[in-house]
């Protein structure tokens, strides 16, 4: 993977992760780097799911793929908050 690919993955991960955090109500006590990692993973898995469903390449903006990615990021944020909270309490 080239440097430009890594930079674009981080930027897309930041955007998808931030959208995932916005969807989850309340305050999320996780660091920003974790949000970026969750966003990158959600973007990759969401793209694979969209490809599997046959909705990855549509004319214009791929809204279905974006929705899948944001939902996965939101689920990742919820899971990370639960794990992070449990780790800091115990």
Secondary structure in CASP SS format (residue, H / E / C, confidence):
PFRMAT SS
TARGET T0000
AUTHOR 0000-0000-0000
METHOD secondary structure of the structure
MODEL  1
X C 1.00
X C 1.00
X H 1.00
X H 1.00
X H 1.00
X H 1.00
X H 1.00
X H 1.00
X H 1.00
X H 1.00
X H 1.00
X H 1.00
X H 1.00
X H 1.00
X H 1.00
X H 1.00
X H 1.00
X H 1.00
X H 1.00
X H 1.00
X H 1.00
X H 1.00
X H 1.00
X C 1.00
X C 1.00
X C 1.00
X C 1.00
X C 1.00
X C 1.00
X C 1.00
X C 1.00
X H 1.00
X H 1.00
X H 1.00
X H 1.00
X H 1.00
X H 1.00
X H 1.00
X H 1.00
X H 1.00
X H 1.00
X H 1.00
X H 1.00
X H 1.00
X H 1.00
X H 1.00
X H 1.00
X H 1.00
X H 1.00
X H 1.00
X H 1.00
X H 1.00
X H 1.00
X C 1.00
X C 1.00
X C 1.00
X C 1.00
X C 1.00
X C 1.00
X C 1.00
X C 1.00
X C 1.00
X H 1.00
X H 1.00
X H 1.00
X H 1.00
X H 1.00
X H 1.00
X H 1.00
X H 1.00
X H 1.00
X H 1.00
X H 1.00
X H 1.00
X H 1.00
X H 1.00
X H 1.00
X H 1.00
X H 1.00
X H 1.00
X H 1.00
X H 1.00
X H 1.00
X H 1.00
X H 1.00
X H 1.00
X H 1.00
X H 1.00
X H 1.00
X C 1.00
END
